[in-house]
């Protein structure tokens, strides 16, 4: 289900951020598995005519992923990474709302 940003006030100016957070249609069928795994990368946000693929990790899974990657490579990178307390739909939506309202998407890579 798409999300629409809310009005936010920054530096005495009102900013309206309208975006769409997109999950696969069948996400609810396996949402419990995503939370248990602590990782999800099949979401995106559509904002200002651009589409941004997103990767979500919980802190424990991120540490595991970083350690695994550093055994194979001298560096770990993950574009459009958002770390959330738990990889649930609610936490992902909250993270995307924050990313949009805080202007973080300007540092993200779009498709």
KAKA-V531118 format. One record per helix or strand of 2 or more residues. SS is the DSSP state (~ for helix, > for strand). FROM is the first residue (numbers start at 1). TO is the last residue. If there is no record, write none. Layout:
BEGIN
{{SS;FROM;TO} {SS;FROM;TO}}
END
This chain:
BEGIN
{{>;7;10} {>;13;16} {>;19;22} {~;27;37} {>;39;47} {>;50;57} {~;59;72} {>;81;83} {~;89;101} {~;104;107}}
END
